[in-house]
Amino acid sequence: MDPVFIGFLLSHKIGPIGPIGRIPPINLSSPRKPIIASTHQKPEAPPVNRIDALFSTLRAKNQRGFIAYLSAGDPHLEATRQLVLALDKVGVDLIELGVPFSDPLADGAVNQAAAQRALESGTTMHGVFETIAAIRRESEIPIVLYTYLNPLYAYGIGKFEKDAATAGVDGVLILDLTPEEDAAEFTGTGLLKRIRLIAPTTPPDRIALIAKRAEGFIYYVSREGVTGEQTAVATSIVERVALIRAASDLPIAIGFGVSTPEQAREVAASGDAVVVGSAIVRRIAEHGKETDLADRVAAFVAPLVAAVKN
């Protein structure tokens, strides 16, 4: 079994649904305005997904992308809003926003602690959507929700996808939902890009299956086990990425264990984007009570971004 595909976790809930913090409420139930066609005006084409637009631009510039992981609501949702905007300003290309969950088995100690802090601060799914809607008033940075299946069931899968798209989410990565068990509610809607994980232990035939059902980009987990900082980059990255490229034309983002500019530069040579999570989350834990938290974290991330871009 792939190390991050860990089955259904149906015995825990994310908590009560309700508005959080100082983020102004949004009406997630309001339908989008219909496109009105006439004999003098052609119907508008659907907007290009921000993830697709990002990687198209990066490829045109022959650049690699930088993806930052944050746990939504750590230390609180207003801080999440400020962090995303600060990271956007220092060149982060895409935000992977973790939905806090009580049993995050694919995550290491640093990210588990962040999820717990977020839950203790009162973070809910609805609060996460309100925060993303507030971010959208100031930024168009692509946002992917990183989540487990149980919070989606607790919220309602169909309602989750609709509300996420309305708030401004671009994609979703469900860690414990395999392609064989994919929920019918997610197939064919087109509202969110379905990001898929491929592990170092995934055999070629299964790589082909996962790649076929992936959208936006493929997340390559560069080492066995859970998230967390490492002292060295996995030696199998080049070989494994080549297998994925043989099965898909989608961009490949490489994560799990990248924590320094040197590691980020090395990984960027093989993939289309680099994901850094635990190293960022650890800085948030260290400076979470400081008034300049967002500036401190952005200062840490800026050299990582520069290493990937250069």
C-alpha positions as a printed NumPy array, in Angstrom:
array([[  0.   ,   0.   ,   0.   ],
       [  1.285,   3.49 ,  -0.787],
       [  2.44 ,   5.065,   2.479],
       [  0.173,   8.103,   2.262],
       [ -2.962,   6.279,   1.113],
       [ -4.098,   5.165,   4.57 ],
       [ -7.758,   4.302,   4.048],
       [-10.928,   5.847,   5.329],
       [-10.757,   7.54 ,   8.748],
       [-14.405,   7.844,   9.677],
       [-14.329,   8.018,  13.466],
       [-13.361,  11.666,  14.009],
       [-14.925,  15.014,  13.17 ],
       [-13.38 ,  18.361,  12.455],
       [-15.672,  20.098,  14.939],
       [-18.765,  22.296,  14.795],
       [-19.387,  24.245,  11.639],
       [-19.469,  27.971,  12.206],
       [-17.801,  31.346,  11.502],
       [-14.433,  32.012,  13.109],
       [-12.348,  34.977,  14.177],
       [-12.367,  38.355,  12.529],
       [-12.903,  37.176,   8.986],
       [-16.113,  38.798,   7.627],
       [-18.809,  36.272,   6.665],
       [-19.562,  35.326,   3.083],
       [-22.658,  33.812,   1.547],
       [-21.484,  30.429,   0.333],
       [-24.968,  29.489,  -0.874],
       [-25.314,  32.326,  -3.376],
       [-25.23 ,  30.994,  -6.94 ],
       [-22.803,  32.431,  -9.449],
       [-24.307,  34.902, -11.892],
       [-25.313,  33.133, -15.09 ],
       [-23.6  ,  33.923, -18.357],
       [-26.181,  35.587, -20.617],
       [-25.796,  35.043, -24.327],
       [-27.341,  37.183, -27.054],
       [-27.216,  37.41 , -30.826],
       [-24.659,  40.203, -30.448],
       [-22.422,  38.66 , -27.803],
       [-20.901,  35.227, -27.533],
       [-21.125,  33.442, -24.17 ],
       [-18.057,  33.971, -22.041],
       [-15.602,  31.093, -21.899],
       [-15.217,  29.526, -18.453],
       [-12.297,  31.032, -16.539],
       [ -8.988,  29.19 , -16.646],
       [ -8.216,  27.444, -13.375],
       [ -5.502,  29.307, -11.468],
       [ -3.404,  26.14 , -11.143],
       [ -3.404,  25.554, -14.902],
       [ -2.636,  29.222, -15.554],
       [  0.263,  29.147, -13.076],
       [  2.039,  26.157, -14.577],
       [  1.438,  27.417, -18.104],
       [  3.169,  30.67 , -17.17 ],
       [  6.025,  28.875, -15.4  ],
       [  6.656,  26.635, -18.385],
       [  6.635,  29.601, -20.753],
       [  9.314,  31.239, -18.573],
       [ 11.217,  27.952, -18.074],
       [ 10.89 ,  28.425, -14.32 ],
       [ 10.094,  26.131, -11.406],
       [  7.304,  26.843,  -8.969],
       [  7.373,  27.135,  -5.196],
       [  4.502,  25.714,  -3.125],
       [  4.151,  26.548,   0.565],
       [  2.139,  24.441,   2.99 ],
       [  0.283,  26.041,   5.908],
       [ -2.154,  24.579,   8.403],
       [ -5.287,  26.705,   8.218],
       [ -6.041,  28.282,  11.586],
       [ -2.535,  27.948,  13.038],
       [ -2.297,  29.911,  15.248],
       [ -5.652,  31.365,  14.158],
       [ -7.473,  32.134,  10.918],
       [ -6.622,  35.821,  10.744],
       [ -2.959,  34.854,  10.971],
       [ -3.508,  32.41 ,   8.09 ],
       [ -4.885,  35.234,   5.951],
       [ -1.909,  37.448,   6.756],
       [  0.571,  34.619,   6.131],
       [ -0.84 ,  33.799,   2.698],
       [ -0.704,  37.429,   1.601],
       [  2.856,  37.825,   2.905],
       [  4.023,  34.657,   1.142],
       [  2.4  ,  35.813,  -2.092],
       [  4.466,  39.005,  -1.907],
       [  7.795,  37.135,  -1.621],
       [  7.113,  35.028,  -4.697],
       [  5.371,  31.866,  -3.474],
       [  3.438,  30.494,  -6.453],
       [  0.798,  28.288,  -4.807],
       [ -0.528,  27.737,  -1.296],
       [ -1.312,  24.272,   0.008],
       [ -3.705,  24.905,   2.881],
       [ -4.18 ,  22.067,   5.345],
       [ -7.655,  21.523,   6.755],
       [ -7.05 ,  20.716,  10.45 ],
       [ -8.074,  17.201,  11.419],
       [ -7.817,  15.297,  14.687],
       [ -6.069,  12.227,  13.231],
       [ -3.677,  13.366,  10.438],
       [ -1.823,  10.097,   9.953],
       [  0.18 ,  11.172,   6.882],
       [  1.67 ,  14.079,   8.815],
       [  4.709,  14.17 ,  11.053],
       [  4.904,  15.668,  14.529],
       [  5.299,  19.283,  13.393],
       [  2.209,  19.31 ,  11.173],
       [  0.194,  17.24 ,  13.648],
       [  0.879,  19.837,  16.338],
       [ -0.152,  22.609,  13.939],
       [ -3.47 ,  20.874,  13.237],
       [ -4.084,  20.539,  16.968],
       [ -3.359,  24.229,  17.568],
       [ -5.751,  25.116,  14.749],
       [ -8.535,  22.969,  16.186],
       [ -7.97 ,  24.454,  19.642],
       [ -8.25 ,  27.951,  18.153],
       [-11.753,  27.019,  16.95 ],
       [-11.037,  26.5  ,  13.256],
       [-13.859,  24.917,  11.256],
       [-14.361,  24.132,   7.582],
       [-16.7  ,  27.09 ,   7.214],
       [-14.105,  29.318,   8.864],
       [-11.47 ,  28.09 ,   6.407],
       [-13.741,  29.025,   3.497],
       [-14.388,  32.483,   4.957],
       [-10.639,  33.019,   5.284],
       [-10.009,  31.998,   1.674],
       [-12.773,  34.348,   0.518],
       [-11.05 ,  37.157,   2.444],
       [ -7.722,  36.266,   0.797],
       [ -9.405,  36.403,  -2.62 ],
       [-10.253,  40.058,  -2.062],
       [ -6.513,  40.797,  -2.16 ],
       [ -4.793,  37.935,  -3.989],
       [ -5.241,  35.502,  -6.882],
       [ -2.575,  33.055,  -5.681],
       [ -3.716,  29.479,  -6.419],
       [ -4.942,  27.599,  -3.334],
       [ -5.163,  23.825,  -2.919],
       [ -6.844,  22.312,   0.134],
       [ -4.857,  19.473,   1.696],
       [ -7.308,  17.326,   3.623],
       [ -8.405,  13.926,   4.834],
       [-11.698,  12.36 ,   3.84 ],
       [-13.454,  12.477,   7.199],
       [-13.811,  16.293,   7.401],
       [-15.373,  16.224,   3.925],
       [-17.939,  13.635,   4.987],
       [-18.688,  15.602,   8.153],
       [-19.285,  18.744,   6.075],
       [-20.966,  16.997,   3.133],
       [-18.925,  16.149,   0.044],
       [-21.137,  17.886,  -2.492],
       [-21.536,  20.948,  -0.268],
       [-17.777,  20.995,   0.367],
       [-16.912,  21.153,  -3.307],
       [-19.48 ,  23.844,  -4.076],
       [-18.553,  26.011,  -1.08 ],
       [-14.827,  25.576,  -1.692],
       [-15.158,  26.712,  -5.304],
       [-17.344,  29.658,  -4.29 ],
       [-14.789,  30.765,  -1.696],
       [-11.974,  30.659,  -4.271],
       [-10.311,  27.254,  -3.834],
       [ -8.685,  25.88 ,  -6.993],
       [ -7.922,  22.259,  -6.133],
       [ -8.157,  19.574,  -3.475],
       [ -5.716,  16.886,  -2.371],
       [ -7.38 ,  14.13 ,  -0.327],
       [ -4.649,  12.132,   1.362],
       [ -6.572,   8.986,   2.268],
       [ -8.832,   8.572,  -0.769],
       [ -7.432,   6.224,  -3.411],
       [ -8.561,   6.344,  -7.067],
       [-10.359,   3.005,  -6.67 ],
       [-12.47 ,   4.398,  -3.83 ],
       [-13.066,   7.832,  -5.305],
       [-16.39 ,   9.328,  -4.326],
       [-18.936,   9.735,  -7.117],
       [-19.642,  13.266,  -5.892],
       [-16.193,  14.369,  -7.092],
       [-16.261,  12.935, -10.601],
       [-16.973,  15.158, -13.56 ],
       [-17.966,  18.335, -11.694],
       [-14.966,  20.36 , -12.803],
       [-15.213,  22.749,  -9.847],
       [-11.92 ,  21.736,  -8.219],
       [ -8.792,  20.183,  -9.658],
       [ -8.101,  16.77 ,  -8.128],
       [ -4.449,  16.647,  -7.126],
       [ -3.09 ,  13.098,  -6.764],
       [ -0.235,  11.678,  -4.724],
       [  2.377,   9.229,  -6.007],
       [  4.786,   7.598,  -3.563],
       [  8.324,   6.206,  -3.963],
       [  6.897,   2.696,  -3.622],
       [  4.147,   3.103,  -6.249],
       [  4.62 ,   0.483,  -9.029],
       [  4.529,   1.596, -12.703],
       [  1.052,   0.207, -13.444],
       [ -0.399,   2.073, -10.501],
       [  1.479,   5.241, -11.454],
       [ -0.345,   5.068, -14.793],
       [ -3.726,   4.679, -13.041],
       [ -3.144,   7.573, -10.644],
       [ -1.724,   9.834, -13.352],
       [ -4.727,   9.179, -15.587],
       [ -7.076,  10.483, -12.891],
       [ -4.931,  13.415, -11.774],
       [ -5.664,  17.064, -12.555],
       [ -3.709,  20.288, -12.119],
       [ -0.435,  18.674, -11.083],
       [  0.879,  15.469,  -9.547],
       [  2.33 ,  15.574,  -6.041],
       [  5.32 ,  13.246,  -5.792],
       [  6.047,  12.21 ,  -2.21 ],
       [  9.823,  11.981,  -2.338],
       [ 10.317,   9.605,   0.586],
       [  8.509,   6.906,   2.533],
       [  6.793,   7.847,   5.774],
       [  5.199,  11.05 ,   6.988],
       [  5.858,  14.747,   6.47 ],
       [  8.855,  16.328,   8.183],
       [ 12.207,  18.02 ,   7.681],
       [ 15.137,  15.865,   6.526],
       [ 18.901,  16.368,   6.405],
       [ 19.259,  15.118,   2.822],
       [ 17.238,  14.792,  -0.368],
       [ 16.095,  11.297,  -1.368],
       [ 18.42 ,   9.73 ,  -3.93 ],
       [ 15.628,   8.136,  -5.987],
       [ 13.917,  11.36 ,  -7.08 ],
       [ 15.341,  11.545, -10.615],
       [ 14.465,   7.946, -11.441],
       [ 10.967,   8.09 ,  -9.944],
       [ 10.069,  11.41 , -11.583],
       [ 11.091,   9.966, -14.945],
       [  8.575,   7.145, -14.438],
       [  5.826,   9.661, -13.685],
       [  6.689,  11.785, -16.724],
       [  6.378,   8.69 , -18.904],
       [  2.779,   8.339, -17.691],
       [  1.603,  11.977, -17.664],
       [  2.218,  15.417, -19.128],
       [  0.995,  17.091, -15.927],
       [  3.447,  19.189, -13.903],
       [  5.116,  17.335, -11.028],
       [  5.513,  18.946,  -7.609],
       [  7.987,  17.28 ,  -5.243],
       [  7.593,  17.435,  -1.481],
       [  8.096,  15.724,   1.889],
       [ 11.409,  16.518,   3.56 ],
       [ 12.537,  19.688,   1.731],
       [ 13.583,  22.322,   4.253],
       [ 16.667,  24.313,   3.096],
       [ 17.498,  26.447,   0.038],
       [ 20.134,  23.916,  -1.002],
       [ 17.627,  21.059,  -0.879],
       [ 15.012,  23.132,  -2.687],
       [ 17.458,  23.952,  -5.499],
       [ 18.442,  20.298,  -5.858],
       [ 14.827,  19.08 ,  -5.988],
       [ 13.814,  21.828,  -8.43 ],
       [ 16.22 ,  20.36 , -10.986],
       [ 13.984,  17.284, -11.266],
       [ 10.445,  18.615, -10.853],
       [  8.209,  21.445, -11.983],
       [  7.614,  22.713,  -8.454],
       [  8.955,  22.218,  -4.936],
       [  6.754,  21.882,  -1.843],
       [  7.989,  23.043,   1.558],
       [  5.763,  22.471,   4.569],
       [  7.145,  21.365,   7.935],
       [ 10.026,  23.859,   7.893],
       [  7.522,  26.706,   7.432],
       [  5.064,  25.324,   9.975],
       [  7.858,  25.029,  12.56 ],
       [  8.619,  28.75 ,  12.172],
       [  4.943,  29.514,  12.667],
       [  5.019,  27.487,  15.895],
       [  8.119,  29.35 ,  17.083],
       [  6.789,  32.853,  16.336],
       [  3.028,  32.307,  16.557],
       [  2.57 ,  34.821,  19.373],
       [  4.612,  37.568,  17.719],
       [  2.791,  40.498,  16.111],
       [  5.118,  40.311,  13.1  ],
       [  4.567,  36.574,  12.52 ],
       [  3.78 ,  36.945,   8.812],
       [  6.898,  39.036,   8.16 ],
       [  9.114,  36.575,  10.051],
       [  7.794,  33.594,   8.107],
       [  8.031,  35.435,   4.79 ],
       [ 11.672,  36.295,   5.549],
       [ 12.396,  32.593,   6.108],
       [ 10.616,  31.543,   2.91 ],
       [ 12.126,  34.169,   0.588],
       [ 15.554,  32.407,   0.231],
       [ 13.775,  29.102,  -0.472],
       [ 11.796,  30.744,  -3.262],
       [ 14.941,  32.334,  -4.691],
       [ 16.748,  28.982,  -4.696],
       [ 13.937,  27.375,  -6.707],
       [ 13.635,  30.273,  -9.151],
       [ 17.371,  30.549,  -9.782]])
